[in-house]
Amino acid sequence: MSVTSFDNATFRRVLGHYPTGVCVVTAVEADGAPIGMVVGSFTSVSLDPPLVAFFPAKSSSSWPRLQAVGKFCVNVLASDQQPLCRQIAGPGPDKFAGVTHRVSANGSPILDNVVAWIDCTLDAVHEAGDHYIALGRVVALEVERPDRPLLFFQGSYGEFSLIQ
């Protein structure tokens, strides 16, 4: 264990000054039930091979279910999809009640009206402190609506505005 000169609250406060996009990672379990989790820690990793990553918490109840499926779709939320974000992030067994989507060629839910989606197979999982690094190999991707993405910044949701 390393010794630091700051506490967890300071770490979160400082890193909260860096905005992140908001995505919903989705999959379908063997029984046909859709599952999903909200992530704000998604990034591109490699062009060759095409890899992306997100960082689920070890305490997540959704992550083990997603990992067991072995494939997933990253849905980049639009700025007007905050209610959808809160629904998927909330507790409860039926996070997809009333959520419209179609199924990708890889078998994962693509949520309606997202900015973009990235369909993946799970390539590798690595431990990283109290999180995992989940690497996905991209098999398909598309921009659905070139709109403003939903952002998370300093504990609140917002949107991006271009400077002309």
Order of alpha helices (4+ residues) and beta strands (2+ residues): alpha-beta-beta-beta-beta-beta-alpha-beta-alpha-beta-beta-beta-beta-beta-beta
